[in-house]
Amino acid sequence: MGAGMDVEEFLARMDAGEAALPGSELARTMDALAEEAVRLCMELNTQLTTPEERVEVMSRITGREVPATFRIFPPFTTDCGKNIRIGERVFVNSGCRFQDQGGITIGDDALIGHNVVIATLNHDLDPSLRAATVPEPVIIGNRAWIGANATVLPGVTIGEGAVVAAGAVVTKDVAPRTIVGGVPARRIREIGG
């Protein structure tokens, strides 16, 4: 990677919530991984590919084997890729943007709608510290459904079987089998059965 830090060390430090300060080895590694992600996303987004070929490219983007049951409709972008974990039978629709340095875990049978943004980095409110990035993971439970144009913010867990309505901005955890919507997202109702 050229920055001197291997991917496993980078992921361990990000998963521990370490802030990436400007000019630090962590920030340089983040930049190097971003450049690799840009190249791989361009490959995914600019070539006619089969579902199997898209799984292979996503495996290179994530640096780990993506299940053969995964489906994605490009375009897709991520600014790291290496901190995405994808379960079985996950579907990601077109136009999604993942900022995954802080970690994105997507459970089995989850559905991610058009143009969903998942963010895992935040900045300090203090202007003198604003350039540092602070990672927090996003976890999407099994059989969750995130509607089109929703945004999921750092540190959020979306429970098993939950539904995020189209256009929602999710700032807090979503309980299992719960529907949320709005800006910021609020509980609409529970899912019976």
N, C-alpha and C positions, 0 to 999 in steps of 0.2 A: 504493500500500500504506500510505501514511501514515508509515512508519518512516524514509523517506528513502533506503533501500537498494533497488535493483532486484533482481529475482529472479536475474538472471545473476550479479551480484556476490555475492549470498548463496550461490548454488550453488558458485561458484568458491572462496569462502572455506571453505565446509563441505567441499568436495572436497579442499581443501588440509589438512584436519584441524585447522582453527583452533577452539579452545575458545570456546564462547559463554558469556561471563561474565555473571552477573546484572546487569541494567540496561544492558548494552552495546547498541549498535546492532544487532549480530548477534542478540542475544537478543530484542530488540523485533521484529525482522523475523521471527524464528522464531515468535513469538507471533501476529503478523499472519497469517502463512501458515497457522498452525494453525487460526485462526478461519475462514479461507476453506475449509480442508479439512473442518472440521466441517460447514459449510453444504452443501458438495457431497456429502459422504458421506451426510448426511441425505436429500438429493435421491435419491441412488442407492438408499438402503435403505428408503425409505418410499413409493415409487411403483411401480406395476406397469409394468415396462418390457420391451421386446423386447431380444434380444441386441445389436442394432444401436444401440439407445438407450443401453444400458449402455456400449458402446464409446465413444460420444460423451461421456457423463458422465465416464468414466475419462480421456478426452483432456483434458477441462477440469480434472480433478483433477491430472493430471500436467503440464499446461501444454504438452504436445506431442502430436502425433498418435499414437494407439495403433492398432496394426494391426487391420484389420477382422476378422482371424482370431482375435483375442483373445476369450476367454470368461470370464465371472465370474458366480458365484452369490452374490448378496447374502445376508446383510449383510457389509459390508467397511468397515474403518476405517483411516485413516491420519492422522497428526498433522502432515503437511506436504504430501505428494503430489508436489511439484515435483521431487523427486530420485529418482523412480522411472522406470526405463527398461524397456520390455516388448518382447520379441521376438515373432516370428510364432508363431501357434498355441499360445500360452500359455493354460493353464487355471488359474484361481484358484477354489477351492471356498469354500463359505460359512463365515463366521465368522472370516476371516483379519484380522490386525491388523499393519499395516506402520508402523514408526517409521523413516521414510526420510530424515531430514535428512542423514545421513552418506552416503546413496546406496545404492539397491537396483537392481541390474541383473539382469534375468531373461532368460536365453537362449531361443532358439527351442525350441518343443516341450516346455518345462518344465511340470511338473504340481505344483501347490501344493495340498495336502490341506486338509480341514476344520480350522478353528481354528489354523492355523499362525501363529506370531508371528515376525516378522523385525524385530530391533532393530539400530539403527545408532548409537545414542548410549550413552555410558558416563559415569560419574561418577568423580571422584578418590577414592581411599581415604582421603586426608587430610580429616578432617571440616571443616577450615577452608576447603577448596576444593570441598567436595561439591556445592554448588549449580551449579557450572559443568558444562556438558555438552560432551563431547569426541566428535566424529564419527569413525566408521570405516565404510567401505563393506562391503556384503554383495554378493557376486557368485554368481549361480546359473547354472551352465553349461547349454548346450544339452542337451535330453533328460533333465535331472535330474528326480527325483521326490522331493518332500518329503512324507512321510506325515502323517496327521492328528495334531493336537495337538503337533507338533514345535515347538521354539524354536530359532531361529538367532541367535547372538549377534554383536555388532559385530566387523567385521574378518574374517569368515569367507568363504572361497571354497568353493563346492561344485562339484566338477569335472563335466565333461561325462559324462552318462550315469550319474552316481552316484545312489544311493538312500539317503534318510534315513528310518529306520524310524519308525513312529508313536510319538509320545511322547518322542522323543529330544531331548536338549539339546545342540546342536552348538556347541562352544567352540573348535574348531580346524578348519583346512581339511580338506576331504574330497577325497581323490584321485579322479581320473576312474574311472568304472566300478567303484566301490567301494560296498559296503553298510555303513552305520554304524547303530548303535542304542545306546540306554541313556542313562544320566545319570551323568557326561557321556558323550556319544556316543563309541563306540570302534569300530574296524574289526571287522566281522563276517566279511566275505569279499569277494573280488573277483568281478566279474561276467564270466563266460567269454564267448567268442565273438568 
